[in-house]
Amino acid sequence: MKFLRVGNIGSEKPALLDNNIIRDLSSVIKDIDQDTIGDGLINTVKKLDVSKLPQLDNNLRIGASVSNPSKFLGIGLNFLDHALEQNLEPPKEPIIFSKATTCICGPNDEMLIPKNSQKTDWEVEIAFVIGKKGKNIPLAEAE
């Protein structure tokens, strides 16, 4: 099961993908955002008979996975091959940088390139959503 936001830009609705069927979650939650994501959403959905949720058109646009995220962090040179192709030494510690959350879009959305851009690097290999706050969590307690 995967959580999605589907529909036109600016009017996406929460949904889930279950056995290749997109199901409408809007009767359960208003949106998938920093207030609903995490254990609360997962536990709520586990209690549902998802087969009873309305089925949506599988051709709907898939939007950004989370509405209005509070931050967007990136990890630079996160693959050995990428560091080597850039002729750079792999970093000993992660290179962490932030991006504007307004640059987040759906997987098939057009990417707007600034008119005067000399070089645009659009690659992102991994994306994930952290659904629970935490700090200095011992590895044994991480979920």
mmCIF file of the C-alpha atoms, coordinates in Angstrom:
data_MODEL
# 
_entry.id   MODEL 
# 
loop_
_atom_site.group_PDB 
_atom_site.id 
_atom_site.type_symbol 
_atom_site.label_atom_id 
_atom_site.label_alt_id 
_atom_site.label_comp_id 
_atom_site.label_asym_id 
_atom_site.label_entity_id 
_atom_site.label_seq_id 
_atom_site.pdbx_PDB_ins_code 
_atom_site.Cartn_x 
_atom_site.Cartn_y 
_atom_site.Cartn_z 
_atom_site.occupancy 
_atom_site.B_iso_or_equiv 
_atom_site.pdbx_formal_charge 
_atom_site.auth_seq_id 
_atom_site.auth_comp_id 
_atom_site.auth_asym_id 
_atom_site.auth_atom_id 
_atom_site.pdbx_PDB_model_num 
ATOM 1   C CA . MET A 1 1   ? 0.000   0.000  0.000   1.00 0.00 ? 1   MET A CA 1 
ATOM 2   C CA . LYS A 1 2   ? 1.289   3.440  -0.956  1.00 0.00 ? 2   LYS A CA 1 
ATOM 3   C CA . PHE A 1 3   ? -0.094  6.854  -0.082  1.00 0.00 ? 3   PHE A CA 1 
ATOM 4   C CA . LEU A 1 4   ? -0.667  9.299  -2.948  1.00 0.00 ? 4   LEU A CA 1 
ATOM 5   C CA . ARG A 1 5   ? -2.103  12.704 -3.645  1.00 0.00 ? 5   ARG A CA 1 
ATOM 6   C CA . VAL A 1 6   ? -3.972  12.755 -6.949  1.00 0.00 ? 6   VAL A CA 1 
ATOM 7   C CA . GLY A 1 7   ? -5.774  15.343 -9.054  1.00 0.00 ? 7   GLY A CA 1 
ATOM 8   C CA . ASN A 1 8   ? -5.101  18.684 -10.677 1.00 0.00 ? 8   ASN A CA 1 
ATOM 9   C CA . ILE A 1 9   ? -2.363  20.946 -9.307  1.00 0.00 ? 9   ILE A CA 1 
ATOM 10  C CA . GLY A 1 10  ? -3.684  22.756 -6.259  1.00 0.00 ? 10  GLY A CA 1 
ATOM 11  C CA . SER A 1 11  ? -6.701  20.497 -5.786  1.00 0.00 ? 11  SER A CA 1 
ATOM 12  C CA . GLU A 1 12  ? -5.125  17.119 -5.104  1.00 0.00 ? 12  GLU A CA 1 
ATOM 13  C CA . LYS A 1 13  ? -6.955  14.688 -2.849  1.00 0.00 ? 13  LYS A CA 1 
ATOM 14  C CA . PRO A 1 14  ? -5.472  12.033 -0.557  1.00 0.00 ? 14  PRO A CA 1 
ATOM 15  C CA . ALA A 1 15  ? -5.494  8.507  -1.916  1.00 0.00 ? 15  ALA A CA 1 
ATOM 16  C CA . LEU A 1 16  ? -3.804  5.168  -1.551  1.00 0.00 ? 16  LEU A CA 1 
ATOM 17  C CA . LEU A 1 17  ? -2.612  2.627  -4.063  1.00 0.00 ? 17  LEU A CA 1 
ATOM 18  C CA . ASP A 1 18  ? -3.715  -0.873 -3.112  1.00 0.00 ? 18  ASP A CA 1 
ATOM 19  C CA . ASN A 1 19  ? -3.125  -3.777 -5.509  1.00 0.00 ? 19  ASN A CA 1 
ATOM 20  C CA . ASN A 1 20  ? -2.795  -1.316 -8.429  1.00 0.00 ? 20  ASN A CA 1 
ATOM 21  C CA . ILE A 1 21  ? -6.131  0.321  -7.570  1.00 0.00 ? 21  ILE A CA 1 
ATOM 22  C CA . ILE A 1 22  ? -6.170  3.980  -6.507  1.00 0.00 ? 22  ILE A CA 1 
ATOM 23  C CA . ARG A 1 23  ? -8.631  4.500  -3.651  1.00 0.00 ? 23  ARG A CA 1 
ATOM 24  C CA . ASP A 1 24  ? -9.990  7.823  -2.363  1.00 0.00 ? 24  ASP A CA 1 
ATOM 25  C CA . LEU A 1 25  ? -8.961  8.667  1.228   1.00 0.00 ? 25  LEU A CA 1 
ATOM 26  C CA . SER A 1 26  ? -10.692 12.064 1.350   1.00 0.00 ? 26  SER A CA 1 
ATOM 27  C CA . SER A 1 27  ? -13.498 10.701 3.565   1.00 0.00 ? 27  SER A CA 1 
ATOM 28  C CA . VAL A 1 28  ? -10.833 9.683  6.105   1.00 0.00 ? 28  VAL A CA 1 
ATOM 29  C CA . ILE A 1 29  ? -8.382  12.617 6.037   1.00 0.00 ? 29  ILE A CA 1 
ATOM 30  C CA . LYS A 1 30  ? -8.392  16.119 4.550   1.00 0.00 ? 30  LYS A CA 1 
ATOM 31  C CA . ASP A 1 31  ? -4.937  15.797 2.974   1.00 0.00 ? 31  ASP A CA 1 
ATOM 32  C CA . ILE A 1 32  ? -1.589  14.086 3.380   1.00 0.00 ? 32  ILE A CA 1 
ATOM 33  C CA . ASP A 1 33  ? 0.491   16.698 5.156   1.00 0.00 ? 33  ASP A CA 1 
ATOM 34  C CA . GLN A 1 34  ? 2.825   17.071 8.128   1.00 0.00 ? 34  GLN A CA 1 
ATOM 35  C CA . ASP A 1 35  ? -0.148  16.870 10.519  1.00 0.00 ? 35  ASP A CA 1 
ATOM 36  C CA . THR A 1 36  ? -1.577  13.612 9.153   1.00 0.00 ? 36  THR A CA 1 
ATOM 37  C CA . ILE A 1 37  ? 1.480   11.690 7.981   1.00 0.00 ? 37  ILE A CA 1 
ATOM 38  C CA . GLY A 1 38  ? 3.190   9.149  10.196  1.00 0.00 ? 38  GLY A CA 1 
ATOM 39  C CA . ASP A 1 39  ? 1.860   6.594  12.630  1.00 0.00 ? 39  ASP A CA 1 
ATOM 40  C CA . GLY A 1 40  ? -1.542  8.285  12.917  1.00 0.00 ? 40  GLY A CA 1 
ATOM 41  C CA . LEU A 1 41  ? -2.323  7.898  9.221   1.00 0.00 ? 41  LEU A CA 1 
ATOM 42  C CA . ILE A 1 42  ? -0.907  4.391  9.021   1.00 0.00 ? 42  ILE A CA 1 
ATOM 43  C CA . ASN A 1 43  ? -2.831  3.212  12.105  1.00 0.00 ? 43  ASN A CA 1 
ATOM 44  C CA . THR A 1 44  ? -6.058  4.800  10.835  1.00 0.00 ? 44  THR A CA 1 
ATOM 45  C CA . VAL A 1 45  ? -5.755  3.095  7.448   1.00 0.00 ? 45  VAL A CA 1 
ATOM 46  C CA . LYS A 1 46  ? -4.870  -0.271 9.020   1.00 0.00 ? 46  LYS A CA 1 
ATOM 47  C CA . LYS A 1 47  ? -8.291  -0.223 10.730  1.00 0.00 ? 47  LYS A CA 1 
ATOM 48  C CA . LEU A 1 48  ? -10.127 0.347  7.430   1.00 0.00 ? 48  LEU A CA 1 
ATOM 49  C CA . ASP A 1 49  ? -11.437 -2.125 4.923   1.00 0.00 ? 49  ASP A CA 1 
ATOM 50  C CA . VAL A 1 50  ? -9.719  -0.315 2.049   1.00 0.00 ? 50  VAL A CA 1 
ATOM 51  C CA . SER A 1 51  ? -11.711 -2.301 -0.514  1.00 0.00 ? 51  SER A CA 1 
ATOM 52  C CA . LYS A 1 52  ? -14.759 -0.259 0.594   1.00 0.00 ? 52  LYS A CA 1 
ATOM 53  C CA . LEU A 1 53  ? -13.071 3.070  -0.241  1.00 0.00 ? 53  LEU A CA 1 
ATOM 54  C CA . PRO A 1 54  ? -14.184 4.605  -3.564  1.00 0.00 ? 54  PRO A CA 1 
ATOM 55  C CA . GLN A 1 55  ? -12.019 3.669  -6.529  1.00 0.00 ? 55  GLN A CA 1 
ATOM 56  C CA . LEU A 1 56  ? -10.466 6.538  -8.486  1.00 0.00 ? 56  LEU A CA 1 
ATOM 57  C CA . ASP A 1 57  ? -9.395  6.704  -12.118 1.00 0.00 ? 57  ASP A CA 1 
ATOM 58  C CA . ASN A 1 58  ? -5.884  5.264  -12.437 1.00 0.00 ? 58  ASN A CA 1 
ATOM 59  C CA . ASN A 1 59  ? -5.100  7.959  -15.024 1.00 0.00 ? 59  ASN A CA 1 
ATOM 60  C CA . LEU A 1 60  ? -5.370  10.837 -12.547 1.00 0.00 ? 60  LEU A CA 1 
ATOM 61  C CA . ARG A 1 61  ? -2.282  13.027 -12.204 1.00 0.00 ? 61  ARG A CA 1 
ATOM 62  C CA . ILE A 1 62  ? -0.093  12.006 -9.249  1.00 0.00 ? 62  ILE A CA 1 
ATOM 63  C CA . GLY A 1 63  ? 0.928   15.062 -7.268  1.00 0.00 ? 63  GLY A CA 1 
ATOM 64  C CA . ALA A 1 64  ? 3.625   15.711 -4.707  1.00 0.00 ? 64  ALA A CA 1 
ATOM 65  C CA . SER A 1 65  ? 3.457   13.050 -1.998  1.00 0.00 ? 65  SER A CA 1 
ATOM 66  C CA . VAL A 1 66  ? 2.980   15.528 0.869   1.00 0.00 ? 66  VAL A CA 1 
ATOM 67  C CA . SER A 1 67  ? 1.150   18.854 0.904   1.00 0.00 ? 67  SER A CA 1 
ATOM 68  C CA . ASN A 1 68  ? 3.039   21.861 2.279   1.00 0.00 ? 68  ASN A CA 1 
ATOM 69  C CA . PRO A 1 69  ? 6.046   20.105 3.845   1.00 0.00 ? 69  PRO A CA 1 
ATOM 70  C CA . SER A 1 70  ? 7.855   22.138 6.487   1.00 0.00 ? 70  SER A CA 1 
ATOM 71  C CA . LYS A 1 71  ? 11.273  21.532 4.946   1.00 0.00 ? 71  LYS A CA 1 
ATOM 72  C CA . PHE A 1 72  ? 13.049  19.801 2.090   1.00 0.00 ? 72  PHE A CA 1 
ATOM 73  C CA . LEU A 1 73  ? 16.552  18.514 2.777   1.00 0.00 ? 73  LEU A CA 1 
ATOM 74  C CA . GLY A 1 74  ? 18.939  17.004 0.261   1.00 0.00 ? 74  GLY A CA 1 
ATOM 75  C CA . ILE A 1 75  ? 22.031  14.855 0.638   1.00 0.00 ? 75  ILE A CA 1 
ATOM 76  C CA . GLY A 1 76  ? 24.804  15.669 -1.834  1.00 0.00 ? 76  GLY A CA 1 
ATOM 77  C CA . LEU A 1 77  ? 27.024  13.050 -3.480  1.00 0.00 ? 77  LEU A CA 1 
ATOM 78  C CA . ASN A 1 78  ? 24.910  10.318 -1.935  1.00 0.00 ? 78  ASN A CA 1 
ATOM 79  C CA . PHE A 1 79  ? 26.073  7.580  -4.316  1.00 0.00 ? 79  PHE A CA 1 
ATOM 80  C CA . LEU A 1 80  ? 29.660  6.468  -4.873  1.00 0.00 ? 80  LEU A CA 1 
ATOM 81  C CA . ASP A 1 81  ? 29.157  6.357  -8.658  1.00 0.00 ? 81  ASP A CA 1 
ATOM 82  C CA . HIS A 1 82  ? 27.858  9.946  -8.655  1.00 0.00 ? 82  HIS A CA 1 
ATOM 83  C CA . ALA A 1 83  ? 30.861  11.199 -6.681  1.00 0.00 ? 83  ALA A CA 1 
ATOM 84  C CA . LEU A 1 84  ? 33.241  9.393  -9.024  1.00 0.00 ? 84  LEU A CA 1 
ATOM 85  C CA . GLU A 1 85  ? 31.553  10.711 -12.189 1.00 0.00 ? 85  GLU A CA 1 
ATOM 86  C CA . GLN A 1 86  ? 31.998  14.236 -10.759 1.00 0.00 ? 86  GLN A CA 1 
ATOM 87  C CA . ASN A 1 87  ? 35.699  13.442 -10.099 1.00 0.00 ? 87  ASN A CA 1 
ATOM 88  C CA . LEU A 1 88  ? 35.119  14.075 -6.404  1.00 0.00 ? 88  LEU A CA 1 
ATOM 89  C CA . GLU A 1 89  ? 36.184  12.174 -3.328  1.00 0.00 ? 89  GLU A CA 1 
ATOM 90  C CA . PRO A 1 90  ? 33.153  10.589 -1.622  1.00 0.00 ? 90  PRO A CA 1 
ATOM 91  C CA . PRO A 1 91  ? 32.390  12.640 1.506   1.00 0.00 ? 91  PRO A CA 1 
ATOM 92  C CA . LYS A 1 92  ? 33.212  11.186 4.924   1.00 0.00 ? 92  LYS A CA 1 
ATOM 93  C CA . GLU A 1 93  ? 30.099  12.854 6.387   1.00 0.00 ? 93  GLU A CA 1 
ATOM 94  C CA . PRO A 1 94  ? 26.813  13.580 4.564   1.00 0.00 ? 94  PRO A CA 1 
ATOM 95  C CA . ILE A 1 95  ? 26.640  16.858 2.652   1.00 0.00 ? 95  ILE A CA 1 
ATOM 96  C CA . ILE A 1 96  ? 23.258  18.224 3.748   1.00 0.00 ? 96  ILE A CA 1 
ATOM 97  C CA . PHE A 1 97  ? 21.568  21.135 1.992   1.00 0.00 ? 97  PHE A CA 1 
ATOM 98  C CA . SER A 1 98  ? 18.078  22.605 1.912   1.00 0.00 ? 98  SER A CA 1 
ATOM 99  C CA . LYS A 1 99  ? 15.854  23.407 -1.042  1.00 0.00 ? 99  LYS A CA 1 
ATOM 100 C CA . ALA A 1 100 ? 12.730  25.512 -1.366  1.00 0.00 ? 100 ALA A CA 1 
ATOM 101 C CA . THR A 1 101 ? 9.658   23.357 -0.774  1.00 0.00 ? 101 THR A CA 1 
ATOM 102 C CA . THR A 1 102 ? 8.039   25.086 -3.751  1.00 0.00 ? 102 THR A CA 1 
ATOM 103 C CA . CYS A 1 103 ? 10.270  23.043 -6.071  1.00 0.00 ? 103 CYS A CA 1 
ATOM 104 C CA . ILE A 1 104 ? 8.525   19.790 -5.090  1.00 0.00 ? 104 ILE A CA 1 
ATOM 105 C CA . CYS A 1 105 ? 6.229   18.456 -7.793  1.00 0.00 ? 105 CYS A CA 1 
ATOM 106 C CA . GLY A 1 106 ? 4.560   15.265 -8.945  1.00 0.00 ? 106 GLY A CA 1 
ATOM 107 C CA . PRO A 1 107 ? 6.586   12.542 -10.694 1.00 0.00 ? 107 PRO A CA 1 
ATOM 108 C CA . ASN A 1 108 ? 5.314   13.416 -14.175 1.00 0.00 ? 108 ASN A CA 1 
ATOM 109 C CA . ASP A 1 109 ? 4.858   17.174 -13.767 1.00 0.00 ? 109 ASP A CA 1 
ATOM 110 C CA . GLU A 1 110 ? 6.731   19.594 -15.987 1.00 0.00 ? 110 GLU A CA 1 
ATOM 111 C CA . MET A 1 111 ? 9.784   21.115 -14.382 1.00 0.00 ? 111 MET A CA 1 
ATOM 112 C CA . LEU A 1 112 ? 10.022  24.874 -14.818 1.00 0.00 ? 112 LEU A CA 1 
ATOM 113 C CA . ILE A 1 113 ? 13.563  25.888 -15.733 1.00 0.00 ? 113 ILE A CA 1 
ATOM 114 C CA . PRO A 1 114 ? 14.495  29.532 -15.117 1.00 0.00 ? 114 PRO A CA 1 
ATOM 115 C CA . LYS A 1 115 ? 14.886  31.508 -18.360 1.00 0.00 ? 115 LYS A CA 1 
ATOM 116 C CA . ASN A 1 116 ? 18.534  32.432 -17.661 1.00 0.00 ? 116 ASN A CA 1 
ATOM 117 C CA . SER A 1 117 ? 19.613  29.053 -16.309 1.00 0.00 ? 117 SER A CA 1 
ATOM 118 C CA . GLN A 1 118 ? 23.024  27.978 -17.603 1.00 0.00 ? 118 GLN A CA 1 
ATOM 119 C CA . LYS A 1 119 ? 22.805  24.481 -16.122 1.00 0.00 ? 119 LYS A CA 1 
ATOM 120 C CA . THR A 1 120 ? 19.932  22.734 -14.394 1.00 0.00 ? 120 THR A CA 1 
ATOM 121 C CA . ASP A 1 121 ? 20.537  19.551 -12.433 1.00 0.00 ? 121 ASP A CA 1 
ATOM 122 C CA . TRP A 1 122 ? 17.194  17.835 -11.966 1.00 0.00 ? 122 TRP A CA 1 
ATOM 123 C CA . GLU A 1 123 ? 18.258  14.489 -10.587 1.00 0.00 ? 123 GLU A CA 1 
ATOM 124 C CA . VAL A 1 124 ? 16.857  12.993 -7.428  1.00 0.00 ? 124 VAL A CA 1 
ATOM 125 C CA . GLU A 1 125 ? 17.430  9.320  -6.855  1.00 0.00 ? 125 GLU A CA 1 
ATOM 126 C CA . ILE A 1 126 ? 15.828  8.873  -3.446  1.00 0.00 ? 126 ILE A CA 1 
ATOM 127 C CA . ALA A 1 127 ? 13.003  10.663 -1.681  1.00 0.00 ? 127 ALA A CA 1 
ATOM 128 C CA . PHE A 1 128 ? 11.384  9.848  1.623   1.00 0.00 ? 128 PHE A CA 1 
ATOM 129 C CA . VAL A 1 129 ? 9.060   11.404 4.134   1.00 0.00 ? 129 VAL A CA 1 
ATOM 130 C CA . ILE A 1 130 ? 9.911   11.470 7.820   1.00 0.00 ? 130 ILE A CA 1 
ATOM 131 C CA . GLY A 1 131 ? 6.581   11.042 9.564   1.00 0.00 ? 131 GLY A CA 1 
ATOM 132 C CA . LYS A 1 132 ? 7.650   11.228 13.179  1.00 0.00 ? 132 LYS A CA 1 
ATOM 133 C CA . LYS A 1 133 ? 9.739   13.844 14.957  1.00 0.00 ? 133 LYS A CA 1 
ATOM 134 C CA . GLY A 1 134 ? 12.905  12.671 16.668  1.00 0.00 ? 134 GLY A CA 1 
ATOM 135 C CA . LYS A 1 135 ? 16.428  13.614 17.593  1.00 0.00 ? 135 LYS A CA 1 
ATOM 136 C CA . ASN A 1 136 ? 19.484  11.581 18.634  1.00 0.00 ? 136 ASN A CA 1 
ATOM 137 C CA . ILE A 1 137 ? 17.505  8.342  18.396  1.00 0.00 ? 137 ILE A CA 1 
ATOM 138 C CA . PRO A 1 138 ? 19.635  5.248  19.130  1.00 0.00 ? 138 PRO A CA 1 
ATOM 139 C CA . LEU A 1 139 ? 19.782  2.883  16.144  1.00 0.00 ? 139 LEU A CA 1 
ATOM 140 C CA . ALA A 1 140 ? 18.158  0.102  18.198  1.00 0.00 ? 140 ALA A CA 1 
ATOM 141 C CA . GLU A 1 141 ? 15.084  2.317  18.753  1.00 0.00 ? 141 GLU A CA 1 
ATOM 142 C CA . ALA A 1 142 ? 14.775  3.593  15.174  1.00 0.00 ? 142 ALA A CA 1 
ATOM 143 C CA . GLU A 1 143 ? 11.752  2.364  13.205  1.00 0.00 ? 143 GLU A CA 1 
# 
